[in-house]
Amino acid sequence: MTGIQARLKLDWPNFQLDVDLDLPSHGITALFGTSGSGKTTLLRCIAGLERATGQLIVNGEVWQDDHHFLATHKRALGYVFQEASLFAHLSVLGNLRYGLKRIPAKQQVNLEQAIELLGIAHLLERKPERLSGGERSRVGIARALALSPDILLMDEPLAALDVKRKQEILPYLERLHEELRIPVLYISHSPDEVARLADHLVVMENGRVLATGPLAETLTRLDLPIHLGEDAGAILDVCVAELDAEWHLARVAFSGGSLWARDQGLPPGRKLRVRVLARDVSLAIEPPGQSSIQNILPGCVDALADDEHPGLVLVRVKVGGDIILARLTKKSAAMLNIRPGLLVWAQIKSVALME
Ligand SMILES: Nc1ncnc2c1ncn2[C@@H]1O[C@H](COP(=O)(O)OP(=O)(O)OP(=O)(O)O)[C@@H](O)[C@H]1O
């Protein structure tokens, strides 16, 4: 059996963790939830740093059950924290090699791959004090990967970095889900990071799992209190179909048709994600005439739900085989009589390519 089966309970006086999760064997699973919902505690339980009761199976190997409890150092895992705590007296290579002494030589095949994956070959001789924050994070992640873990646990690995450094490191993280064949559990408070990186989403509240499922589907569920506010929106898997050199635009195709976005130099055929925020989508009953909005797609209303503000409503619209969300005022939803089954035109003001 592959993947992770975690049925774990922890009973602290002020907090109870009670999760029952089946997670895929590879890809990035984002753990999302309000502060104090138990994300870090869950990772610590998986790492064996907290002694939860229950059962934990990773790729068919029992890490704990009613009779066994594998100590942390016997669990094949990599753990990446906000601040990569590197040894100051060792070079980058020394830091990378440090943990390897503990694991069997046959497992030490990942060092070169980790160096390549995180793009740190040119930094190997440097001491940590001469690394930027982003470089230090990359070394921290490479160090965890070099241990050939069966699972990678990442607790807000980018939270300590400024926006520019985050942008610098995100492409390396994106490569993780293309090239790594192990599951990654990734805690983040940033909807943008989740949208870019995650394949799977687990939403936690008060120590419990509120929802778990593929990212695009879970993000657009209206029955979940994922209070993303301005960040509420949909993720679409698209492919670059055409470039318009005259207007510096790229046409990307997905199951529901095409969207035009600013050309970012991506070649035709490239697969990527786009994020469409609910606040950038409006709905019309008739096909709109002349408009400055380029992206107008036919769809069918699937469901409606109250938004956080009493004057607003979120509408789920099926466009081809995908879902997008639209945020409307309650007044305009009432005037257009927006209801499930209604055919509409979704006007999309802006599309963000996640690349
Ligand atoms: N060692 C501990 N003993 C008792 N309670 C703890 C301990 N560690 C954390 N807690 C409590 O457990 C709850 C969950 O904390 P946890 O850090 O897992 O949440 P989180 O979702 O990761 O939060 P954040 O997003 O703020 O990092 C909190 O109420 C916290 O105060």
The ligand as an ORCA input file, in Angstrom:
! r2SCAN-3c Opt
* xyz 0 1
  N       3.536     21.045     23.587
  C       2.279     21.468     23.679
  N       1.538     21.228     24.772
  C       0.253     21.625     24.870
  N      -0.394     22.328     23.916
  C       0.303     22.626     22.777
  C       1.665     22.225     22.612
  N       2.083     22.642     21.387
  C       1.036     23.288     20.826
  N      -0.026     23.284     21.658
  C      -1.379     23.815     21.385
  O      -1.956     23.009     20.377
  C      -2.762     23.787     19.505
  C      -2.362     23.563     18.070
  O      -1.106     24.173     17.838
  P      -0.336     24.052     16.456
  O       0.973     24.756     16.595
  O      -0.333     22.653     16.019
  O      -1.299     24.870     15.496
  P      -1.022     25.392     14.024
  O      -2.262     25.110     13.236
  O       0.250     24.831     13.497
  O      -0.883     26.941     14.291
  P      -0.022     28.077     13.525
  O      -0.659     28.211     12.198
  O      -0.209     29.276     14.378
  O       1.406     27.602     13.472
  C      -2.652     25.217     19.986
  O      -3.778     25.471     20.793
  C      -1.387     25.207     20.818
  O      -1.467     26.184     21.831
*
